[in-house]
Amino acid sequence: MGDTEFLTTTEVQERYRMSRTAVIRNIREGKFKGFKVGGSWRLYADQFKEMEKAA
């Protein structure tokens, strides 16, 4: 425990060239897994490794 990495929505937007709307839509549709801390989302970084391999 404690080794899990997280990304913010801004980090996902910048790394994967997605709009904020697209990131939030993917969270709401269950395609991206994460949780809210206050008013900000934290997304599990490991789920994006597959996206990086495909690119």
C-alpha positions as CSV (number, residue, x, y, z in Angstrom):
1,M,0.0,0.0,0.0
2,G,1.2,3.5,-0.6
3,D,2.8,2.7,-4.0
4,T,-0.2,3.6,-6.0
5,E,0.3,6.6,-8.3
6,F,-2.5,9.1,-9.2
7,L,-3.0,11.7,-11.9
8,T,-5.1,14.8,-11.8
9,T,-7.5,15.6,-14.6
10,T,-5.1,18.3,-15.7
11,E,-2.2,15.8,-15.9
12,V,-4.4,13.4,-18.0
13,Q,-5.4,16.3,-20.3
14,E,-1.8,17.3,-20.9
15,R,-0.3,13.8,-21.3
16,Y,-3.1,12.4,-23.5
17,R,-4.2,15.6,-25.3
18,M,-7.8,15.3,-24.1
19,S,-10.2,18.1,-23.2
20,R,-11.4,18.4,-19.6
21,T,-14.9,17.6,-20.8
22,A,-13.6,14.3,-22.4
23,V,-11.7,13.3,-19.2
24,I,-14.8,14.0,-17.0
25,R,-17.1,12.2,-19.4
26,N,-14.8,9.1,-19.3
27,I,-14.9,9.2,-15.5
28,R,-18.7,9.4,-15.4
29,E,-19.0,6.6,-18.0
30,G,-16.7,4.4,-15.9
31,K,-13.9,4.2,-18.5
32,F,-11.5,6.0,-16.1
33,K,-11.3,4.9,-12.5
34,G,-10.7,7.5,-9.8
35,F,-12.1,9.3,-6.8
36,K,-12.7,12.9,-5.7
37,V,-10.6,14.7,-3.1
38,G,-12.4,17.8,-2.2
39,G,-13.5,19.2,-5.6
40,S,-10.7,17.5,-7.6
41,W,-10.5,14.1,-9.2
42,R,-7.6,11.7,-8.7
43,L,-7.3,9.0,-11.3
44,Y,-5.3,5.8,-10.9
45,A,-2.2,6.1,-13.1
46,D,-1.8,2.4,-13.9
47,Q,-5.0,2.4,-16.0
48,F,-3.2,4.7,-18.5
49,K,-0.3,2.4,-19.1
50,E,-2.4,0.5,-21.7
51,M,-3.1,3.8,-23.5
52,E,0.7,4.5,-23.6
53,K,1.4,1.1,-25.1
54,A,-1.2,1.5,-27.8
55,A,0.1,5.0,-28.8
